[in-house]
């Protein structure tokens, strides 16, 4: 039961983080909204895995627009500072790993646990259109990864700078929000080792021992599409991961250097606060 809860929690964080798209114009909105729904995800067991699984998962819909604590489709975060050109916050992300015994490349190795990633993020607002319907941001998240299990442990650090172009009501898609984003990953030795190292005791004829290094860890590009209706929310994403040139690309656990992930979700909103707050531009 604990493993199932951990996997569902990590899956919710994974999908929520992929579909974040802040409001690009000033307006008033409810202080909080609550709901629930379902998501379908098609994704590799881990970046570089040759095994892709399809997951049907429940996902929560929670929005809270407090002055410090904020929650939305982007997950949970604490706002530290905000101005016209800069924002600093502490945010949360997550990963959904391989299912038990379901990945031949890792047969006989320790199970990969779901992880929660938490740390500070600096957002630089580089450009906004005159009508506030488009903006370009540079995001600089630094996070530490912690396993989601009975005895959590810290497994390293990662840095994933990315550019994100956000568009509200683009031509031909009135009412929709679209984002395009991409950037590299830089992980430390401990984090890469958790996913890609092979200890001598785990080595086989087809899987030699390997010690993963820290450094450049591949890149990612992604497009998302979301829309909020009066009583429900829908969204989807398409992502491509490229591992060519990554410091661990020669690990025997890396079976492919390019992979596509996709997902769709729908949430029904059944509770809305009567109190409204102004959402900053």
Secondary structure, 3 states (H helix, E strand, C coil): CHHHHHHHHHHHHHHHHHCCCCCCCCEEEECEEEEEEEEEEEEECCCCCCCEEEEEEEEEEEEEECCCEEEECCEEEEEEEECCCEEEEEEEEEECCCCCCCCHHHCCCCCCCCEEEEEEEEEEEEEECCCCCEEEEEEEEEEEEEECCCCCCEEEEEECCEEEEEEECCCCCCCCEEEEEEEEEEECHHHHHHHHCECHHHCCCCCCCECCCCEEEEEEEEEEEEEECCCEEEEEEEEEEECCCCCCCCCCCCCCCEEEEEEEEEEEEEEECCCEEEECC
